[in-house]
Amino acid sequence: MTHDLAGIAGLEARLAKDLSLLEMPSKSWVPARTKDGQRVRDVIFVGAGMCGLTAAARLMLSGVDNIVLYDAAPEGFEGPWETFARMNTLRSPKTLAGPALGLPALTFRAWFEAQWGEKEFDALGKIPKGMWMDYLRWYRSALKLPVVNETRVTGVLDAGDDLIAVSLLDAEGPRTEYCRHLVLATGRSGLGGGAVPGFLEKVDRRFWAHSADEINFGSLQGKRVAVIGAGASAMDNAATALEAGAASVDMLIRRKDLPRVNKMTGISSQGVVHGMRHLPDAWKYRFNDYVNDQQVPPPHTSTLRVTKHPNARTFLGCPVEDVIEAGDHVIVKTPHADFEMDFVIAATGFRNDFTGRPEFASFSGQIKTWKDGVYEPSMGSAKPFMVDAPYLGDAYEFLEKDPGSCPMLARIHCFNDAAMLSHGKLSGDIPAISAGADRLMRGIVSEIFAADVEIHFAGLQAYDVPELQGDEWVDSTPSLMEAVK
Ligand SMILES: Cc1cc2nc3c(=O)[nH]c(=O)nc-3n(C[C@H](O)[C@H](O)[C@H](O)COP(=O)(O)OP(=O)(O)OC[C@H]3O[C@@H](n4cnc5c(N)ncnc54)[C@H](O)[C@@H]3O)c2cc1C
């Protein structure tokens, strides 16, 4: 493929023109506030992955520009794509508009075609994951999004005056910044971490990893590896181990068959995107419960990437019951057999229970979740990551478990995967991320405007730039008076 860098300059000019045609970004309109001599940020984002970038862009285009995104990762390495994503390509089709916010020049396709042309786009299969990361890097730079990398949010406190104090840690040390709204764009493990089966927690870490951990696959050369799970991550980790020269990889799968149909993708529509939020809670739960029971199949190519290896085996109906250390290896116990293994990878998903998220400890206990009076057994089965999920308001804001106990929750927005049960899939995956960013923007904009209503009213009263000078007309009333005399 020929790489045309001039094409990117042209695309950026086109983007600038489109923005100007749409009068974007809107003028900056949020009144400035200070605290302890510091300018208060209108919004701080925790996380600058795809969701943080898209939501921040949406806010900036709406004139909320005193914002910042903090990300613990080094620049250009936010999110899973160049870290723990071990697939070769995205599952999503290449044509998705994703984070483009309704602007054609911001799409992946426009970015790709600007560099390699339409023919190459037609020839492209799925998007290589590194290329997707490159697109996100461009998105950030084309929109000049204010991301600060290598900075971790370590704590969050109510600072009074409707402000939130955010503790930050970077190479210079700790510091505090204040904001009016905080957006948790913290990704898949946004409110918890990897869901690790209890039987692994007692086992020495040198024998196992969660699929989202950093794993030294080189060290698995010649080793016997077990992968627990049957989702996309299970396949991608198994394939990576095989490609790194593992002696064998055994997929240990609880189900008697692999899920084959991607149910939610099958019914995707603008109805689902915009309508799910407004369904009764019981229906929201029912959709999610069904999808989780059916499960999402691993992608076709990821599955073949594993099964083409003669030293890969798939064991169905084979739940792991225990893992026991045995000197330099472990015994993985299943109802059918005990497997001797050198390493186990748990591709067992994520939790929503805030464990592993000390930065949110000051408020996590106050959040209303689905198990706090919303979930009823008639809705479906009580899956931990569903009943633990936050029960969110219309702007993705957390609600208080006990009203009045933690008012700042109304200004902390959960814009990550954990919002799925309350809002549908608008804050995690690529397809509907622009709709999610739009919903979040509308909520934050309305709240900030309402909070400053007195300032805006005073501004209305004080505004005195005349449109008419007074010399554009003559009052004929005096002549009328003359006529009736
Ligand atoms: C392996 C994998 C493959 C996927 N493939 C697809 C796909 O093909 N199609 C699709 O639609 N979706 C896919 N997804 C789902 C989704 O698109 C991605 O998870 C995407 O990265 C979500 O973006 P995000 O911004 O929510 O989270 P992330 O991209 O994970 O970004 C979160 C960011 O928050 C930062 N962060 C977290 N806590 C802190 C803190 N305390 N301080 C500072 N920074 C912090 C992290 O460093 C990280 O960069 C995939 C997900 C995974 C895990």
The ligand as a Tripos MOL2 file, in Angstrom:
@<TRIPOS>MOLECULE
LIG
   53    58     1     0     0
SMALL
NO_CHARGES

@<TRIPOS>ATOM
      1 C1         -9.3810   -6.9790   23.5180 C.3       1 LIG1
      2 C2        -10.5150   -6.1010   23.1310 C.ar      1 LIG1
      3 C3        -10.9510   -6.0650   21.8130 C.ar      1 LIG1
      4 C4        -12.0210   -5.2490   21.4390 C.ar      1 LIG1
      5 N1        -12.4480   -5.2370   20.1460 N.ar      1 LIG1
      6 C5        -13.5190   -4.4950   19.8000 C.ar      1 LIG1
      7 C6        -14.0240   -4.4640   18.4640 C.ar      1 LIG1
      8 O1        -13.5000   -5.0940   17.5390 O.2       1 LIG1
      9 N2        -15.1220   -3.7100   18.1920 N.ar      1 LIG1
     10 C7        -15.7480   -2.9710   19.1490 C.ar      1 LIG1
     11 O2        -16.7220   -2.2990   18.8710 O.2       1 LIG1
     12 N3        -15.2910   -2.9850   20.4160 N.ar      1 LIG1
     13 C8        -14.2070   -3.7220   20.7620 C.ar      1 LIG1
     14 N4        -13.7810   -3.7260   22.0630 N.ar      1 LIG1
     15 C9        -14.5600   -2.9680   23.0330 C.3       1 LIG1
     16 C10       -14.2350   -1.4600   23.0620 C.3       1 LIG1
     17 O3        -14.2670   -0.8850   21.7850 O.3       1 LIG1
     18 C11       -12.8950   -1.2100   23.6620 C.3       1 LIG1
     19 O4        -12.8880   -1.7480   24.9480 O.3       1 LIG1
     20 C12       -12.5330    0.2720   23.7200 C.3       1 LIG1
     21 O5        -11.1660    0.3640   24.0660 O.3       1 LIG1
     22 C13       -13.3800    1.0230   24.7160 C.3       1 LIG1
     23 O6        -12.8740    2.3160   24.8770 O.3       1 LIG1
     24 P1        -12.8430    3.0140   26.3010 P.3       1 LIG1
     25 O7        -12.4140    4.4150   26.0710 O.co2     1 LIG1
     26 O8        -14.1240    2.7620   26.9920 O.co2     1 LIG1
     27 O9        -11.7850    2.2220   27.1540 O.3       1 LIG1
     28 P2        -10.1620    2.0510   26.9910 P.3       1 LIG1
     29 O10        -9.8740    2.1340   25.5470 O.co2     1 LIG1
     30 O11        -9.8620    0.8420   27.7340 O.co2     1 LIG1
     31 O12        -9.6030    3.3430   27.7000 O.3       1 LIG1
     32 C14        -9.6700    3.5270   29.0830 C.3       1 LIG1
     33 C15        -8.4810    4.3420   29.4930 C.3       1 LIG1
     34 O13        -8.6510    4.7420   30.8490 O.3       1 LIG1
     35 C16        -7.3850    4.8530   31.4220 C.3       1 LIG1
     36 N5         -7.5410    4.8260   32.8740 N.ar      1 LIG1
     37 C17        -8.2530    3.9430   33.6170 C.ar      1 LIG1
     38 N6         -8.1750    4.2630   34.9250 N.ar      1 LIG1
     39 C18        -7.4160    5.3830   35.0180 C.ar      1 LIG1
     40 C19        -6.9810    6.2060   36.0960 C.ar      1 LIG1
     41 N7         -7.3320    5.9470   37.3570 N.pl3     1 LIG1
     42 N8         -6.2060    7.2830   35.8170 N.ar      1 LIG1
     43 C20        -5.8620    7.5700   34.5230 C.ar      1 LIG1
     44 N9         -6.2400    6.8110   33.4700 N.ar      1 LIG1
     45 C21        -7.0020    5.7430   33.7130 C.ar      1 LIG1
     46 C22        -6.6170    3.6790   30.8740 C.3       1 LIG1
     47 O14        -5.2240    3.9050   30.9100 O.3       1 LIG1
     48 C23        -7.1620    3.5800   29.4460 C.3       1 LIG1
     49 O15        -6.3130    4.1630   28.4950 O.3       1 LIG1
     50 C24       -12.6930   -4.4920   22.4190 C.ar      1 LIG1
     51 C25       -12.2540   -4.5370   23.7400 C.ar      1 LIG1
     52 C26       -11.1730   -5.3210   24.1010 C.ar      1 LIG1
     53 C27       -10.7530   -5.3370   25.5430 C.3       1 LIG1
@<TRIPOS>BOND
     1     1     2 1
     2     2     3 ar
     3     2    52 ar
     4     3     4 ar
     5     4     5 ar
     6     4    50 ar
     7     5     6 ar
     8     6     7 ar
     9     6    13 1
    10     7     8 2
    11     7     9 ar
    12     9    10 ar
    13    10    11 2
    14    10    12 ar
    15    12    13 ar
    16    13    14 ar
    17    14    15 1
    18    14    50 ar
    19    15    16 1
    20    16    17 1
    21    16    18 1
    22    18    19 1
    23    18    20 1
    24    20    21 1
    25    20    22 1
    26    22    23 1
    27    23    24 1
    28    24    25 2
    29    24    26 1
    30    24    27 1
    31    27    28 1
    32    28    29 2
    33    28    30 1
    34    28    31 1
    35    31    32 1
    36    32    33 1
    37    33    34 1
    38    33    48 1
    39    34    35 1
    40    35    36 1
    41    35    46 1
    42    36    37 ar
    43    36    45 ar
    44    37    38 ar
    45    38    39 ar
    46    39    40 ar
    47    39    45 ar
    48    40    41 1
    49    40    42 ar
    50    42    43 ar
    51    43    44 ar
    52    44    45 ar
    53    46    47 1
    54    46    48 1
    55    48    49 1
    56    50    51 ar
    57    51    52 ar
    58    52    53 1
@<TRIPOS>SUBSTRUCTURE
     1 LIG1         1 GROUP 0 **** ****
